Amino acid sequence: MADSPNSQPQNAGRRRQGGYLTTPPNSKSIPGGIPYIIGNEVAERFSFYGMRAILAVFMTEYLLDMSGQLAPMDEHTANEWQHTFVAAVYFFPIMGAVFADWLFGKYRTILLVSLIYCAGHAMMAVVDFPQTTGIEPRTALFIALCLIAIGSGGIKPCVSAHVGDQFSSQNSHLLSRVFGWFYFSINLGSAASTLLIPELLKRYGPGVAFAVPGILMGLATFVFWMGRNKFVHIPPGGKKFFSETFSPDGLQAIGNLIPLYLLIAMFWCLFDQTQSAWIHQAKEMNRLLYDFESFGQQWRWEVLPSQIQAINPILVMLFIPIFTYLVYPLMGRFFKVTPLRKIGIGLFVTVPSFMLTGWIEWRLDHGEQPYIGWQILAYVVITAAEIMISITAIEFSYTQAPKKMKSFIMGLFLLSVALGNIFTAFVNRVIVTETKKGNTLLEGANYYWFFTVLMLLTAVAYVVWSQFYRGQKYIQGE
């Protein structure tokens, strides 16, 4: 039931714009809007990662031409499309952030852009029916990916900043815990969809496999709308957004954080290849998880290449409490565990994950068929790095952003993901171009060794830069 204007007297004078709270209440408990944000995030992430889980396989195995005949892409062309799409997804956050902090506020921006998001999923569901729609499949795919990029990208900085906006100085100590659960919800939706959607693709084809994520996106939008009376609605800054952005504090915050985001971009360059290059690698590996007879029945599971990705969100859900209650306290016995130190350690941990996949590729190059367990081990390593880098960077970015530009700073952070994927797409474009000329470039394991060396150099550069970082903490309500 919606709160009445006279409920919670301690919030008197803080409501306007149709009875919505515009300042966090002085409460020491979890804000009432958080469950709706978490519910929205589970369904939205299911829709996004379900679609993305099968995108590489769809483009290389299922894509049709206008006549309905198979016309799939080669692996490097599919990689280029995949990483260009992901780059667009993480470019549009800066646009959504500006509109949210300047004109519409976070709630209305999320709601409006979610409708564009739903339209993209609807288009994705009909890509496989060119003779019905009259649209060439690659054109339909391009339109669908553009709409999803605008939708998914536009809400990203607003949702994470919207989480922080629900807190005051009285309950800000719960912010880390809630951001952990927020990230948990992302991976719950991701894990469920990554296991389910590839099976739907195999059994029922692309139409059904892409339609289900669209339905979940519609559900996500509805759940978010239901929480409208529970949320704190921080008003848009209007002209104050620009005055704060270009104020000494705003410019200093941007200047402090941009080098961090440039360095983190290399992590995303490697991490997002778990949904492209690692899938192609898994196709050539022994993926038989078990094969035995029991009680007169044969039990056999050969995991699909695109389902291997599910190990990442499953591990994230396991690692969040392990790192929160065991790893970080243990590290704290030897040195002060700051956000910047967590990120730095995570960058170094990323290196062996690609060393391992490079070794796997070397074995494939020599005619072997290594067991999929080796790639799962690589997922364990890179997921540990993700915990230390991604969750920490989201929370750190929010606390370092002045109050009127929370979404804008989140948008800048997400540009690091875009930059990493642009670089990956560029490398694959060069490989395709050189292959057409008859030249060989970064073939086989050399592709992985190339990114391993770049990651190591980036981690070293980060250690040097982090010694000079000086920032300031900003919390809503203080």
C-alpha positions in Angstrom: 0.0 0.0 0.0 1.3 3.4 -0.9 2.5 5.6 2.0 0.1 8.4 2.8 1.5 12.0 3.0 1.0 12.0 6.7 2.7 8.7 7.5 6.3 8.6 8.9 6.2 12.0 10.5 10.0 12.2 10.6 9.8 12.7 6.8 7.5 15.7 7.0 8.4 18.4 4.5 10.3 15.9 2.4 7.5 14.9 0.0 6.5 16.6 -3.2 5.7 15.7 -6.8 2.6 13.6 -6.2 3.6 12.4 -2.7 6.9 10.8 -3.5 9.8 11.0 -1.1 12.5 13.3 -2.5 15.0 12.9 0.4 15.9 9.6 2.1 14.2 9.2 5.5 16.3 9.0 8.7 16.1 5.3 9.1 18.7 2.8 10.2 17.0 -0.1 8.3 17.0 -1.3 4.7 15.0 1.2 2.6 11.5 0.0 1.5 12.2 0.4 -2.2 15.1 -1.9 -2.4 13.1 -5.2 -2.8 11.4 -3.7 -6.0 14.8 -2.6 -7.4 16.2 -6.1 -6.7 13.1 -7.8 -8.3 13.4 -5.6 -11.3 17.1 -6.3 -11.6 16.7 -10.1 -11.5 14.1 -10.1 -14.3 16.0 -7.4 -16.4 19.3 -9.3 -16.1 17.5 -12.5 -17.1 16.3 -10.9 -20.2 19.6 -9.3 -21.2 21.9 -12.2 -20.4 19.5 -14.8 -21.8 19.6 -13.0 -25.1 23.3 -12.4 -25.0 24.1 -16.0 -24.0 22.9 -17.4 -27.3 23.9 -14.4 -29.5 27.3 -15.8 -30.6 25.9 -19.2 -31.3 22.9 -17.7 -33.2 25.1 -15.6 -35.4 27.5 -18.5 -36.3 25.0 -21.3 -36.5 21.4 -20.1 -37.0 21.4 -16.8 -38.9 19.4 -16.9 -42.1 19.3 -14.9 -45.3 16.2 -13.3 -46.9 15.2 -16.5 -48.6 15.2 -18.4 -45.3 18.5 -20.3 -46.0 21.3 -20.6 -43.5 23.8 -17.7 -43.9 25.9 -17.7 -40.6 28.8 -15.4 -39.8 32.4 -16.6 -39.3 33.7 -16.6 -35.7 35.7 -13.4 -35.9 32.9 -11.5 -37.7 30.5 -12.7 -35.0 33.0 -11.5 -32.3 33.1 -8.1 -33.9 29.3 -7.8 -33.9 29.1 -9.1 -30.4 31.7 -6.8 -28.9 30.4 -3.8 -30.9 26.9 -4.5 -29.5 28.3 -4.7 -25.9 30.3 -1.5 -26.5 27.1 0.2 -27.5 25.3 -1.2 -24.4 27.9 0.5 -22.3 28.1 3.7 -24.3 24.5 4.6 -23.9 24.7 4.8 -20.1 26.3 8.2 -20.3 23.3 9.4 -22.3 20.8 7.9 -19.9 22.8 9.4 -17.0 22.7 12.9 -18.5 18.9 12.8 -19.1 18.3 11.3 -15.6 20.4 13.8 -13.7 19.5 16.8 -15.9 15.9 16.5 -17.0 13.8 13.5 -16.0 15.2 12.0 -12.8 16.2 8.4 -12.4 12.8 6.8 -12.0 11.2 8.3 -15.1 14.3 7.6 -17.2 14.4 4.0 -16.2 10.6 3.5 -16.9 10.7 5.3 -20.3 13.9 3.6 -21.6 12.6 0.2 -20.4 9.8 0.5 -23.1 12.5 0.9 -25.8 14.2 -2.1 -24.3 11.0 -4.2 -24.6 10.7 -3.1 -28.3 14.2 -4.4 -29.0 13.4 -7.8 -27.5 10.3 -7.9 -29.6 12.3 -7.3 -32.8 14.9 -9.9 -31.7 12.1 -12.5 -31.5 11.2 -12.1 -35.2 14.7 -12.0 -36.7 14.3 -15.6 -37.6 11.2 -15.0 -39.7 12.4 -12.9 -42.7 9.7 -14.2 -45.1 7.0 -13.1 -42.6 8.4 -9.7 -41.6 9.9 -8.8 -45.0 13.1 -7.6 -43.2 16.5 -9.0 -44.1 17.8 -11.0 -41.0 21.0 -9.1 -40.5 19.1 -5.8 -40.8 16.5 -7.0 -38.3 19.3 -8.2 -36.0 21.0 -4.8 -36.3 17.8 -2.9 -35.4 17.1 -5.2 -32.5 20.5 -4.9 -31.0 20.4 -1.1 -31.4 17.1 -0.9 -29.4 18.4 -3.3 -26.8 21.6 -1.3 -26.5 19.7 1.9 -26.0 17.3 0.3 -23.4 19.8 -1.7 -21.5 22.5 0.9 -21.6 20.1 3.8 -20.8 19.0 2.3 -17.5 22.3 1.0 -16.3 23.7 4.0 -14.5 20.3 5.0 -13.3 19.5 1.7 -11.5 22.8 1.5 -9.6 22.6 5.2 -8.6 18.9 4.7 -7.7 20.0 2.1 -5.2 22.4 4.5 -3.5 19.7 7.3 -3.5 17.6 5.3 -1.1 20.1 5.7 1.7 20.7 8.5 4.2 23.7 9.0 6.5 21.8 7.0 9.1 21.8 3.7 7.1 24.7 4.3 4.7 26.6 1.6 6.6 24.3 -0.9 4.9 25.2 0.4 1.4 28.0 -2.2 0.8 25.7 -5.0 1.9 22.9 -3.9 -0.4 25.2 -3.3 -3.4 26.4 -6.9 -2.8 22.8 -8.2 -2.9 22.2 -6.0 -5.9 25.1 -7.7 -7.7 23.8 -11.0 -6.4 20.4 -10.4 -8.1 22.2 -9.5 -11.4 23.9 -12.9 -11.3 20.8 -14.8 -10.2 19.0 -13.6 -13.3 22.1 -14.3 -15.4 22.6 -17.8 -14.2 19.0 -18.9 -14.6 18.8 -17.5 -18.2 22.2 -18.8 -19.3 21.2 -22.3 -18.4 17.7 -22.1 -19.7 17.8 -20.0 -22.9 20.5 -22.2 -24.8 18.2 -25.2 -24.2 15.2 -23.3 -25.6 17.4 -22.4 -28.7 18.3 -26.1 -29.2 14.8 -27.4 -28.7 12.5 -24.7 -30.2 14.7 -22.4 -32.3 15.6 -18.7 -32.1 12.0 -17.4 -32.1 11.1 -18.9 -28.8 14.6 -18.5 -27.3 14.5 -14.8 -28.0 10.9 -14.3 -27.0 11.3 -15.5 -23.4 13.8 -12.8 -22.5 11.4 -10.3 -24.0 8.6 -11.5 -21.7 10.9 -11.2 -18.6 11.9 -7.6 -19.6 8.2 -6.8 -19.6 7.9 -8.3 -16.1 10.9 -6.3 -15.0 9.3 -3.0 -16.1 6.1 -3.9 -14.3 7.9 -4.7 -11.0 9.8 -1.4 -11.1 6.5 0.5 -11.7 5.0 -1.2 -8.7 7.7 0.2 -6.4 7.0 3.8 -7.4 5.5 4.8 -4.0 8.3 3.1 -2.1 11.2 4.8 -3.8 13.0 7.9 -2.9 12.8 10.1 -6.1 15.8 12.4 -6.1 14.6 15.3 -8.4 16.7 16.0 -11.5 19.3 18.6 -11.1 18.2 20.8 -14.0 20.8 23.6 -14.5 22.3 22.6 -11.2 23.5 19.3 -12.9 25.7 21.3 -15.2 26.9 23.8 -12.5 27.8 20.8 -10.3 29.4 18.8 -13.1 31.6 21.8 -14.1 32.2 22.9 -10.5 35.6 22.4 -9.0 34.3 19.4 -7.0 32.6 17.9 -10.1 35.6 18.3 -12.4 37.9 17.0 -9.7 35.8 13.9 -9.3 35.8 13.3 -13.1 39.5 13.9 -13.3 40.2 11.6 -10.4 38.1 8.7 -11.8 38.8 8.8 -15.6 42.3 7.2 -15.2 40.8 4.5 -13.1 38.2 3.7 -15.7 40.7 3.7 -18.5 42.7 1.1 -16.6 39.7 -1.0 -15.7 38.7 -1.1 -19.4 41.4 -3.7 -20.1 39.7 -6.0 -17.6 36.4 -5.7 -19.5 38.3 -6.4 -22.7 39.2 -9.8 -21.4 36.2 -10.6 -19.2 33.6 -10.0 -21.9 35.4 -12.5 -24.2 33.9 -15.2 -22.0 30.8 -14.6 -24.1 32.5 -14.8 -27.4 36.0 -16.3 -27.8 35.5 -18.6 -24.8 32.3 -20.0 -26.3 34.0 -20.7 -29.6 36.8 -22.4 -27.7 34.3 -24.5 -25.7 32.8 -25.9 -29.0 36.1 -27.8 -29.6 36.5 -29.1 -26.0 35.3 -32.3 -24.3 32.1 -31.0 -22.7 30.7 -34.3 -21.3 30.1 -33.6 -17.7 28.9 -37.1 -16.8 27.9 -40.4 -18.5 26.9 -43.4 -16.4 24.1 -45.9 -15.9 22.1 -46.1 -12.7 19.0 -48.1 -11.8 18.7 -49.2 -15.4 18.7 -45.6 -16.8 21.5 -43.9 -18.7 22.5 -40.5 -17.2 24.4 -38.3 -19.6 24.9 -34.5 -19.9 27.1 -32.9 -22.5 26.8 -29.2 -21.7 26.2 -26.8 -24.5 29.0 -24.3 -25.3 26.9 -21.3 -24.4 25.8 -22.8 -21.1 29.3 -22.8 -19.8 28.9 -19.1 -19.2 26.4 -19.9 -16.4 29.4 -20.9 -14.2 30.3 -17.2 -13.9 27.1 -15.9 -12.3 26.8 -19.1 -10.1 30.3 -18.5 -8.8 29.6 -14.8 -8.2 26.6 -15.7 -6.0 28.9 -18.1 -4.1 31.9 -15.7 -3.9 30.0 -12.6 -2.7 29.6 -14.0 0.9 32.9 -15.8 0.8 34.8 -12.6 -0.1 32.7 -10.4 2.3 32.9 -12.6 5.3 36.2 -14.6 4.8 38.6 -13.3 2.1 38.4 -9.6 2.9 38.6 -10.0 6.7 41.6 -12.4 6.2 43.3 -9.9 4.0 42.6 -7.2 6.6 44.9 -9.0 9.0 47.9 -8.2 6.9 47.0 -4.8 5.3 44.2 -2.2 5.2 41.7 -3.4 2.6 40.7 -0.3 0.6 38.6 -0.2 -2.6 41.6 0.7 -4.7 43.6 -2.2 -3.3 40.8 -4.6 -4.0 40.7 -3.4 -7.6 44.4 -3.7 -8.0 44.5 -7.3 -6.7 41.7 -8.1 -9.1 43.6 -6.8 -12.1 46.5 -9.1 -11.3 44.2 -12.1 -10.7 42.7 -11.6 -14.2 46.1 -12.5 -15.8 46.2 -16.2 -15.0 42.7 -16.7 -16.3 43.7 -15.9 -19.9 47.0 -17.7 -19.4 44.9 -20.8 -18.7 42.6 -20.3 -21.8 45.7 -19.7 -23.9 47.1 -23.0 -22.7 43.8 -24.7 -23.6 43.9 -23.2 -27.1 47.5 -24.3 -27.5 46.4 -27.9 -26.8 43.5 -27.5 -29.3 46.1 -26.3 -31.8 48.0 -29.5 -31.3 45.0 -31.7 -32.0 44.0 -32.5 -28.4 40.6 -32.2 -26.9 41.0 -30.9 -23.4 38.3 -31.4 -20.8 35.9 -28.5 -20.2 36.9 -28.5 -16.5 40.0 -26.6 -17.5 37.9 -23.7 -18.8 35.7 -23.9 -15.8 38.8 -23.3 -13.7 39.6 -20.2 -15.8 36.0 -19.0 -15.0 36.8 -19.5 -11.3 39.9 -17.3 -11.6 38.3 -14.5 -13.7 35.2 -14.5 -11.5 37.3 -13.9 -8.4 38.8 -10.9 -10.3 35.3 -9.7 -11.2 34.3 -9.7 -7.5 37.2 -7.5 -6.5 37.0 -5.2 -9.5 33.4 -4.8 -10.6 31.4 -4.7 -7.3 34.1 -2.5 -5.7 34.2 -0.1 -8.6 30.4 0.4 -8.7 30.2 1.2 -5.0 33.4 3.3 -5.1 32.1 5.3 -8.1 28.9 6.1 -6.3 30.6 7.3 -3.2 33.1 9.5 -5.2 30.3 11.2 -7.2 28.9 14.6 -6.1 25.2 14.3 -5.2 23.7 15.8 -8.4 25.8 13.7 -10.8 25.6 10.2 -9.4 24.2 8.7 -12.6 26.6 10.7 -14.7 29.6 9.2 -12.8 28.1 5.7 -13.1 27.8 6.4 -16.9 31.5 7.2 -17.0 32.3 4.0 -15.2 30.3 2.0 -17.7 32.1 3.7 -20.6 35.1 1.6 -19.4 33.2 -1.5 -20.4 32.4 0.1 -23.8 36.1 1.0 -24.3 37.2 -2.5 -23.5 34.8 -4.1 -26.0 35.6 -1.5 -28.7 39.2 -2.6 -28.4 38.2 -6.3 -28.7 36.0 -5.6 -31.7 38.8 -3.7 -33.3 41.3 -6.5 -32.8 38.9 -9.0 -34.4 38.2 -6.6 -37.3 41.9 -6.5 -38.0 42.1 -10.3 -37.9 39.3 -10.6 -40.4 40.8 -8.0 -42.7 44.2 -9.6 -42.6 42.8 -13.1 -43.1 41.0 -11.9 -46.3 44.4 -10.6 -47.5 45.9 -14.1 -46.9 47.9 -13.0 -43.8 47.8 -14.8 -40.5 47.5 -12.7 -37.3 47.0 -13.8 -33.7 46.1 -17.3 -34.7 45.2 -19.9 -32.1 46.8 -19.5 -28.7 48.6 -16.3 -29.7 45.3 -14.6 -29.5 45.1 -15.3 -25.8 48.7 -14.6 -25.1 48.3 -11.2 -26.7 45.5 -10.2 -24.2 47.4 -11.8 -21.3 50.4 -9.6 -21.8 48.2 -6.4 -22.2 46.4 -7.3 -18.9 49.7 -7.7 -17.0 51.0 -4.4 -18.3 47.8 -2.7 -17.3 47.9 -4.1 -13.8 51.4 -2.8 -13.3 50.4 0.7 -14.6 47.4 0.6 -12.1 49.7 0.1 -9.1 51.7 3.2 -10.1 48.6 5.3 -10.7 46.8 4.3 -7.5 49.5 5.7 -5.3 48.5 9.2 -6.4 44.7 9.0 -6.1 43.0 11.5 -3.9 39.2 11.6 -3.7 36.2 12.7 -1.6 33.2 10.8 -0.4 29.6 12.0 -1.1 26.4 10.4 0.4 22.8 11.5 -0.2 21.2 13.0 2.9 24.5 14.1 4.5 
